[in-house]
Amino acid sequence: MNISVLTLVKNRAEHLAQSIEGLRRSEVAPMELIIVDMASEPPIPPMNTPFPTRIVRLETSGLPLAAARNAAAKAAQGDILLFLDVDCIPMRGLIDAVGKACDGRDALICAPARYLGPDDARGYWTEADLLSRSVSHPARDFPAKGLRVENDPGLFWSLVFAIRRGTFLELGGFDEAFTGYGGEDTDFGLRARKAQVPLLFMGGAGVFHQFHDTFDPPFQHFRDILRNAGVFRDKWGQWPMPGWLAAFEQAGLIAASENRITVLSEPSAAQLAGARVSHVPYAAPAEPDRRSVPLSSSGDDQTAR
């Protein structure tokens, strides 16, 4: 089965290089790598890899995640699409495991991620090194091996997932009404469930998530999150990203009701500085994860980029 690996990037050339190094070491090579460059400066240059690699550049501002993923899928030729965040180094067995999981099965398949610290994977590394240095996500229950059905579409994450290309197209891809950052993942998970495409968690081979500074809550995406929350509510009749919205309200930035969010002020420089998270994820107090929001939960969302 032919597998296209799809990656989005904006100005994270070092992370991209390590992700590609992981693909080079893969037990099974991808059919191709599609890189969507979201207006990086400087642009991501052409590169030599042992598998075909194409770069699609989007000349746009911000993080057009839904549109970028759709552009990657449109450019891909493989039967299976493996979406891989640029921060993720795939384990040697990931592509083989994804191929076997998708064989004769029509599903939305998420793989596990292990989180690295600031100094990990910055030079020479082995997979054994990264395994010993990394920690798993504390709120995600992946099986040790095999596949497990996950009934909560709010636990879908686009960090690393696979889907048949035909199924992705039948679902209409990601909804590009979600512009910028936030909400598009949960919407996609809900639409997959509505179309009776099961969400499966795959045990075993996954990815190592490279460290980068984050913000908790993600004040840097304040306007994107509010706009996309409104799009989501108009579509599904409920607010997404409840942890983030609650944090914005607690910070005095918004006033929220069942039907409306009123902006009271923009995040200040002091609030941005105070929200920066620079420690190793999950080795200290757990940083929230925007893709892990059960729709029935009022808890925190997954960490912003």
N, C-alpha and C positions, 0 to 999 in steps of 0.2 A: 504494500500500500504506500503510495507516494505522500510524503509529508512536507508541507511548506511551513517553515518557521517565519513568523511575522513579528517584527519588533518596531516599536515607536521610539523616537529619540528627539530630545531637544537639549542640545549643549552638553550632553554627558558622554563625551567621546571616550573617556577612560573607562567608564562603566561598560560602554558598548564593546570596547576592545576585549575586556575580560569575558563578557558574555559570548563573544565570537570565539574566544579561546576555548571556552567550555564546549561549544559546538564542534570545534576542531577535534577535540578529544573524545567525541561521542562514539559509542560502540557502533551505532548505525548513523550514517551521515544523512542529513536532511536532503530532500530533493532540491531545495533552494532556500535561500534566505531573502526575505523581502524586508527592507528597512524603509520606514516612512520617516523622513526628516521634517520635523515640524518647525521649519525656518530656523535651524541652528545657525549660530554665527561663531566661527566660520562654518560654511556648509560641510556636511559629512562628505569626505572625498570618496571616489571610487576605491575599491580595495580588492586585493587578491585573496581568495579563499579556496579551499579544496572542493567547494560546492558552488554552484552558480549563486551570485549575489546581485540583487538589483536595488537601487535606491530611488525612492519616489519622494520628491520634495514638495511640501505644501507651503506655499508662500502666504502664511497667515500668522496672526498674532495669537498670543496666549497658548493654551493647551487644548487644541480641538480634538479631544480623545476619541469621541464617537466617529467623527469624520475621518480621522487618521486610521482607525481600525478598519473602517469600511474601505478606505483606499487600499490598504494592505491586502484585504481579502479580494478586492477586484483585480489586483495585479497578480495574485497567486494562481498557480496552475495545479497544485497538488490536490489529491482527493481529501486529505485531512489538513486542517489548519491548526497549527500549534502557536497560539499567541503567547509571547514571552516578553515581559517587561524588560526594558534595557538594563535595569538594575539586577537582573537575574542571571546567574551562571548556571546553566543546566548541568545536572549530574550525567555521568557517562551513560547511564541506562535509561534516561528519560525518553528519548525518541523511540527506542525499541518498545518501551512499556506503553507509550501512547499508541503506537501502531497496533499492539496486541489488544489494548483496551477498546480500540475503535473497530476492530475486526468483527464484522457482523453485528455491530451494536450502534444504534443511533442515539446519541446522548450528548450532554454537555458535561465534560469531564475536567475537574480541577485536580491539580497535583499539589503536593505539600511544598512549603517553603521553610527554609532554615535561615535565621537572621545572623548576619556577621557584624563584627564591631568595626570601628573606624580604621584600624590598621590592618584588617584582614583582606586578603586578595588584592593587595596593592603592588605586589611583585610576583616572584615565583611562588607557586602554590601547588599542592597536590589535593586530590579530593579527600584523602584521609585527614590532611591538615584542616580543611574547611569543615569537615564533619566534627572534628574535635573542638573547633573554635565556635561553632554556630549553635544557636538555640532555636527550638521550634516555637510556633505560635501557641500560646497557652489556651486560647479560646477555640481552637480548631481540632476536631476529632477525626483525624485521618486514620484509616486502618493501617496496621503494620504491613499488610500486603493485600493485594486484590482490590476489589471495588466495593464501596458502600453507598447505598442510596441515601441522599440528603434531601429531606422533604421541605426544608426551609429555603426558598429561592433567595432570601436575603443573605445567605451565606455564599452565594456565587461571588467569585472574585476573578477579575481579568488579569491578575498578576501572572498567572500561568494556567492556561486552559486550552483544551482541544475540542474540536467539533468538526463534523463532516462539512466540507465546503458547500455541498448542496443544501444541507440543513440550515447553515448560516444564511444563505441567500433566501431560502424559503421564509425564514424568520424576519427577513428584511434588514439584517445586520443590526448595528446599534442605531438608535433613534437620534438623528442629527439635530432634532429640536433641542437636545441637551448640548449646549455650546460651552466650551471651557470645561471646568472641572466639577465633578460630583453628580451622582444620581443615575448616570447612564448604566452602571453595572446592575443595580437593583432592578431597573426597568427591563434590562435584557433578561435577567433571571426570571422575572415574572412573566415575560412574554414566552420564554421557553416552556415554563410550566403550563401556561395557557394552551400552548400548542402540543402538550403532552410529550415534550422532550425531557426525559429525566435528568436531574442533576446528580452526578456521581462523584464521590471523592475517591481518588486513586491512591493507594498506599505504595510504599517503596520509593522508587526514584522520583526526585523532584528537582528543586532548584535551591541555590544559595542566594539569598537576597543581600546585595552589596549595600553597605552603609551609606547613608547621606543624611544630612541634617533634615529634621522635620519640624512641624509646628503642631502643638497640641493645646488648644484647638487650632484648626488651619485658618488663621486670620488672613493669610496671604491670598486665600481663595474666597474671601468673604462674599463678594458680589456674585461670583460664579455659582457658589453654593445656594445663595438665596434665589437667584434666577432659576436654576435648575430644580430647586425644591418646588417652586411654583409650577413649573412645567409638569413635574411628577404628580403634584396634587391634582392638577386639572385633569390629568390622565387617569389616575388610579383612585382618587378620592381620599388620599391620606398623605401625611407629610413623611418624606423619607429622611434619612440622616438625623434621627431624633437626638442623638448625643451631641452632634455639632450644633444644632439649632438651640438646644438647651444651654450649651456653653456660651453661645452668642448672647442669649437672653440674660444669662447670669452676669456676663461682662457688661451689660447695660447697652448693648449695641442694637438690640431689636426688642420689640414687644410682639409676642406671638399669641394668636388665638386659634380656635379650631379652623377658621376660614381665612385668616389674613395674617401677614407678617408686616409690621411697620418698622422701617429703619429709623433708629434714633440717632445714631452716629456711626462714623467709620472707625475701624480699629486704629488705635494710636500707635506711634512708634514704640512707646513703652510696652504696650500690650503685645506687639509683635515680638519684641525682644524677650519678654517674659515667657512667651509661648514656645520659644525655640527649644527643641529637644536634641541634645548632642551626646546622650549616653547610649550604650549598647542596648538595642531593643530587647525587652523582656528579661534582661539580666538585672535590671532595676525595675521600678514600678512599670507595669505593662503599658506600652503606648497603644492607644486605641487604633482600630483597624477599619477603614471605611468600607471595605467589602464584606465585613462580617456582621452586618446589622440584621438580626432577625426582625421581620416586619412587625412583630408583636412586641418588640423590645423597646424600652426607652433608654437603653444603655448607649455607650459610646460607639462611634463609627471607627472605620479603619484609618490608619495614619495617612495623612496627606503627603503628597510629594514635596 
